[in-house]
Amino acid sequence: MKIILAKTAGYCFGVDRAVKTAFDTLINNQDVYSVGEIIHNNFIVEHLNRLGLTVEEDFKKIPQNSSAIIRAHGVAKEVYDFFEANNINCIDATCPFVLKIHRIVEKLSPDSILLVAGNSSHPEVKGIVGHSSCQTFVFSNCEELEHIFSTNKELLNEKKMFFVSQTTFSLKEWEKCVKKINLLYTKATVFDTICKATEERQLEAEKLSKSCDRMVIIGARHSSNTLKLYDVCKTNCKTCLIESADELEDSFFVGANTIGVTAGASTPAAIIKEVLEAMSEVKNTIVSDADDFDFAAALEESLESMSTDQKVKGIVVGITPTEIQVDIGRKQTGYITYNEYSFDPTVDPAKDCKIGDEIDAVIMKTNDVEGTIMLSKRRFDSANAWDELIAASEDENAIVEGTVTDVVRGGVIAVTAKGIRVFIPASLATASRNDSVEDLLKTKVNFKIIEVNKQRRRAVGSIKAVLGNARKEAQEKFWETAEVGQVYTGIVKSITNYGVFVDIGGVDGMIHISELSWKRIKHPSEVLNIGDTVEVFIKALDNNKISLGYKKEEDNPWAILAKTYKVDDVVDAKIVGMTAFGAFANIIEGIDGLIHISQIADRHVEKPQDVLSIGEVVKAKIIEIDYEKKRVSLSIRALIEPKEEAEAVVPVEETSTAAEEAPVEEAPVEEAVDAE
């Protein structure tokens, strides 16, 4: 197995400068703060914390007359102003490339538009936006940029536009964005602000990943440039992202001849060296590359031969905000960091244990110089987890609980309480194929174990099997009590052209499009969306099919009309349509009445457009309501003519009635006023 380390791996100039600035400051100062983490690396942050650096995310909480270091990512202008006003000694460790962007945006006119490519929640982007005095938009990819263009066309056409990017923004994505900008806005000014070191690192990682069987990316998971490296490499070969050597998994190296290694700009050389040494030990352990060689067993055998004291029992003697101190009966003091306490992210170590508790752990590293031993409780907890998982796979009633930590190609990864990673295929991750696996991320789930291979450290689970049993029980319970007319609260699961399917507690019913609204709609999505909570009632039950009702009788426009108006009432009606024989006017929502051409004026009218216009509001008298045929007849003329004249001219009314009953006119009248 060949290991290749990228030349650009590790600290960049800006990060190296920030870290050195922090260490130098702490030599001569005791009361020192930093606005957020100096860099995205827990190892360095914890080391600086032990030396006396206090990380404060809210700069306004930094006390007067103290010293404060500005992180490599930079900060907004208001932070500098606050430090000056409160006599705080400012040590600026902002990366020079980031400072360059600050100077660019500070010079922009308040009447211009600034668009920033990057992660809106990233401290570097927040700092850039904080130096801008003009209207600013942030986009993380080309799709978001297009959305900004489409929703702000008039604004963007009126003002000058300027574009910058986060220094660690994806080079490929930036090229796509620039192409789109040049296509739509030729006068826009685009500044190339991606750090050259970042660019070189991404290009080298891409090239290396294309020539290797595996890629190992070392760096913090919340580091932007580290995540970009991972994204660049994973499309070319199998890639893993780790923060330390302890996260290397044996199965990752199976079948690989060449391993590429690179690291984010915030990764210290010591961590890179530790990972390479761990990989070299694995490399030396493997003496055969035969197809049936058991990599996991060989690695496990080599670990067991390291020390008979690998597993230890100790007593909790101290608890700090970051670690548990354990006496294991040796001259060295044992420490369990919170990260090594439990695989369950919801567990608070400070509350889960107390001084005097007995605790089991595994020795991770011994430092005789400092007199410390790094321990791991979570690794001890997982020692027998595979046997428990095998037992669960053999018990058809056994249900395992875990937390979904990753959405991967073909499914999701759920981690059990004891740290075992279980792969759940997408087809077995949800109750329905229409459900998104993305919604499972960071949630607790119950699943059954359907396959376990302890030697290869592989486990496969099924959430659907658990949901299926629960759904079956819910269905049985539903059909025992279901009756027409019963009301349920449900969730919209899917939408088709002809209706909406609603989960009403383990069973699905359908609301036909005609039952969604009292007015005509072209598609159900005009009324409901997937995920909406709705109140429905059972209209019919037929051969395990459930027809649901949604629209309420009290919302029926004809019922509202009956309560509100009667014949001879005068209404304010809005003209909404014209025909050769009259005009249609909206009385209330869902009901239009016909003003026959003979009822528009007290004189002969050639066509309705000669007197009326669309959108005009007129006063009209209700002269007829036919609830059976869903028709309303209106008259403007009845309000114009003197009563005596209206009573005298009987033939005119008869002519009008005949006109309304003429076959050539009746069809369109019914079509227009039918509220259903």
MOSUL-V619682 format. One record per backbone hydrogen bond with DSSP energy under -1.0 kcal/mol. CO is the residue of the C=O (numbers start at 0). NH is the residue of the N-H. If there is no record, write none. Layout:
BEGIN
{{CO NH} {CO NH}}
END
This chain:
BEGIN
{{1 258} {3 260} {5 8} {11 15} {12 16} {13 17} {14 18} {15 19} {16 20} {17 21} {18 22} {19 23} {20 24} {21 25} {24 28} {29 31} {30 66} {31 53} {32 68} {33 35} {33 55} {37 71} {38 40} {40 44} {41 45} {42 46} {43 47} {44 48} {45 49} {46 50} {47 52} {48 51} {53 33} {57 60} {58 61} {62 65} {65 88} {66 32} {67 90} {68 34} {69 92} {70 73} {71 94} {75 78} {76 80} {77 81} {78 82} {79 83} {80 84} {81 85} {82 87} {85 64} {88 67} {90 69} {94 98} {95 99} {96 100} {97 101} {98 102} {99 103} {100 104} {101 105} {108 111} {112 161} {113 136} {114 163} {115 138} {116 165} {118 121} {121 125} {122 126} {123 127} {124 128} {125 129} {127 130} {128 131} {129 76} {134 113} {136 115} {138 117} {140 144} {141 145} {142 146} {143 147} {144 148} {145 149} {146 150} {151 155} {152 156} {153 157} {154 158} {159 112} {160 188} {161 114} {162 190} {163 116} {165 168} {166 194} {169 173} {170 174} {171 175} {172 176} {173 177} {174 178} {175 179} {176 180} {177 181} {178 182} {179 183} {180 184} {184 187} {188 162} {190 192} {194 198} {195 199} {196 200} {197 201} {198 202} {199 203} {200 204} {201 205} {202 206} {203 207} {204 208} {205 209} {207 210} {213 259} {214 239} {215 261} {216 241} {217 263} {219 222} {222 226} {223 227} {224 228} {225 229} {226 230} {227 231} {228 232} {229 233} {232 235} {232 236} {237 214} {239 216} {241 218} {243 246} {244 247} {248 251} {249 252} {252 255} {256 1} {257 212} {257 213} {258 3} {259 215} {260 5} {261 217} {263 266} {264 11} {267 271} {268 272} {269 273} {270 274} {271 275} {272 276} {273 277} {274 278} {275 279} {276 280} {277 281} {278 282} {279 283} {280 284} {281 285} {289 292} {292 294} {293 297} {294 298} {295 299} {296 300} {297 301} {298 302} {299 303} {300 304} {302 305} {309 362} {311 360} {313 358} {314 326} {315 355} {317 324} {321 337} {322 319} {323 335} {324 316} {324 317} {325 333} {326 314} {332 372} {333 325} {334 374} {335 323} {336 339} {337 340} {339 376} {339 377} {343 346} {347 350} {347 351} {348 352} {353 356} {356 315} {358 313} {360 311} {361 375} {364 373} {366 370} {366 371} {370 332} {371 366} {372 334} {373 363} {373 364} {375 361} {376 380} {377 381} {379 382} {383 387} {384 388} {385 389} {386 390} {387 391} {388 392} {389 393} {394 397} {399 446} {401 444} {402 414} {403 441} {405 412} {407 410} {409 425} {410 407} {411 423} {412 404} {412 405} {413 421} {414 402} {415 418} {419 415} {421 413} {422 460} {423 411} {424 427} {425 428} {427 462} {427 463} {431 434} {436 439} {437 440} {439 442} {442 403} {444 401} {446 399} {447 461} {450 459} {452 457} {457 452} {458 422} {459 449} {459 450} {461 447} {462 466} {463 467} {464 468} {465 469} {466 470} {467 471} {468 472} {469 473} {470 474} {471 475} {472 476} {473 477} {474 478} {477 480} {477 481} {482 485} {485 537} {487 535} {489 533} {490 502} {491 530} {493 500} {497 512} {498 495} {499 510} {500 492} {500 493} {501 508} {502 490} {506 503} {508 501} {509 547} {510 499} {511 514} {512 515} {514 550} {522 525} {523 526} {523 527} {528 531} {531 491} {533 489} {535 487} {536 548} {537 484} {539 546} {541 544} {544 541} {545 509} {546 538} {546 539} {548 536} {551 554} {552 555} {555 559} {556 560} {557 561} {558 562} {559 563} {560 564} {565 568} {568 621} {570 619} {572 617} {573 585} {574 614} {576 583} {580 596} {581 578} {582 594} {583 575} {583 576} {584 592} {585 573} {587 590} {590 586} {592 584} {593 633} {594 582} {595 598} {598 635} {598 636} {606 609} {607 610} {607 611} {612 615} {615 574} {617 572} {619 570} {620 634} {621 567} {623 632} {625 630} {630 625} {631 593} {632 622} {632 623} {634 620} {635 638} {636 639} {636 640} {641 645} {642 646} {643 647} {644 648} {647 649} {649 653} {650 654} {651 655} {652 656} {653 657} {654 658} {655 659} {656 660} {661 664} {661 665} {664 668} {665 669} {666 670} {667 671} {668 672} {669 673}}
END
